[in-house]
Amino acid sequence: MDIRTHLRIDYRLCGRPKAVHKDYSQVEMDTTSEMKVDGHGLVHGGFIFGLADHAAMIAVNHPNVVLGAAQVKFLKPVKAGETVLATARVTETGGKKRVVAVEVNRGDDTVFEGTFTCFVLPAHVLETR
């Protein structure tokens, strides 16, 4: 897997890459007790969003990719201790813009869907200021 972006991301928090191809990625995350928000074990949605975002960035796979917008749906809850898999596909390319469809599944259940609008910049976002 030749990953060219988000090289220092913490896989425990945003998932570990399982597959990377042109315009495609799969990222898997084992949820932990540190991610839960209550006594029922509900995982905070921010961790699921982070997993989906990580998968979108790797599907684009450019060192200067950034997220510009996201339209998401949380479909089912995730409980600490469960494993979730994000699958991301670039569905649209135009200039510096990339649109990425992401689905997160827990086994056969889809728990999250989103469309991420990403941009490939000529330089790192913090270098352009």
C-alpha positions in Angstrom: 0.0 0.0 0.0 1.5 3.3 -1.1 -0.1 5.8 1.2 1.0 9.4 0.5 -1.2 11.4 3.0 -1.9 11.7 6.7 1.3 9.7 7.4 1.3 10.6 11.2 -2.3 9.9 12.0 -2.9 7.7 15.0 -4.5 4.5 13.7 -6.0 3.8 17.2 -8.1 6.9 16.8 -8.9 7.0 13.1 -8.4 3.4 11.9 -5.8 1.4 10.1 -5.6 1.1 6.3 -6.6 -2.3 5.0 -6.7 -1.6 1.2 -5.5 1.3 -0.9 -5.9 1.5 -4.7 -6.4 4.4 -7.1 -9.5 6.4 -6.0 -10.3 3.7 -3.3 -9.5 2.8 0.2 -10.7 0.6 3.1 -9.9 1.6 6.7 -10.7 -0.5 9.7 -11.1 0.6 13.3 -11.5 -1.3 16.5 -13.5 0.9 18.8 -12.3 1.1 22.5 -13.7 2.0 25.9 -12.0 5.4 25.6 -14.3 6.3 22.7 -17.5 5.7 24.7 -19.7 8.6 25.9 -21.9 6.8 28.5 -22.5 3.7 30.6 -24.2 1.9 27.7 -20.9 2.0 25.7 -22.1 4.3 22.9 -19.1 5.4 20.8 -18.9 9.1 20.1 -19.8 9.9 16.5 -16.7 12.0 16.1 -14.6 8.8 16.1 -16.8 7.3 13.3 -16.6 10.6 11.4 -12.8 10.6 11.9 -12.6 7.1 10.5 -14.7 8.0 7.4 -12.6 11.2 6.9 -9.4 9.2 7.1 -10.7 6.7 4.5 -11.7 9.6 2.2 -8.2 11.2 2.5 -6.5 7.9 1.6 -8.8 7.4 -1.4 -7.6 10.7 -2.8 -4.1 9.8 -1.6 -2.3 13.1 -2.2 0.0 14.7 0.3 -1.8 18.1 0.2 -5.4 16.8 0.3 -7.8 18.6 2.7 -11.4 18.3 3.6 -13.6 21.2 2.5 -17.1 19.9 3.3 -19.0 16.8 4.3 -22.6 15.7 4.2 -23.1 12.7 6.5 -25.7 10.4 8.0 -25.3 8.4 11.2 -27.5 5.4 10.6 -27.0 3.1 13.6 -25.1 3.4 16.9 -21.7 1.8 17.4 -20.8 0.3 20.8 -17.3 0.2 22.3 -15.5 -3.0 21.4 -17.0 -3.3 17.9 -15.0 -3.2 14.7 -16.1 -0.9 11.9 -14.8 -0.7 8.3 -14.9 2.4 6.2 -14.9 2.0 2.4 -14.2 5.2 0.3 -14.5 5.8 -3.4 -13.7 8.9 -5.4 -16.8 9.5 -7.4 -16.0 12.8 -9.0 -12.8 14.6 -10.0 -12.5 18.1 -11.4 -9.5 20.4 -11.1 -8.4 20.4 -7.5 -11.8 19.1 -6.3 -12.5 15.4 -5.4 -15.9 14.1 -4.2 -15.6 10.9 -2.1 -18.4 8.6 -1.1 -17.8 6.8 2.2 -19.7 4.0 3.8 -18.9 2.6 7.3 -20.1 -0.9 8.1 -20.2 -3.0 11.2 -20.4 -6.5 9.7 -23.4 -6.4 7.3 -24.9 -3.3 9.0 -24.2 0.2 7.5 -23.8 2.6 10.4 -22.7 5.7 8.5 -22.8 7.2 5.0 -21.2 10.4 3.8 -20.1 12.5 0.9 -16.8 14.3 1.5 -15.7 17.2 -0.7 -11.9 17.3 -0.7 -9.4 19.6 -2.3 -5.9 18.8 -3.6 -3.9 22.0 -2.9 -0.6 23.0 -4.7 1.1 23.1 -1.2 0.3 22.0 2.3 -2.6 24.0 3.8 -0.4 25.4 6.5 2.3 26.5 4.1 -0.1 28.6 2.0 -0.8 31.2 4.8 
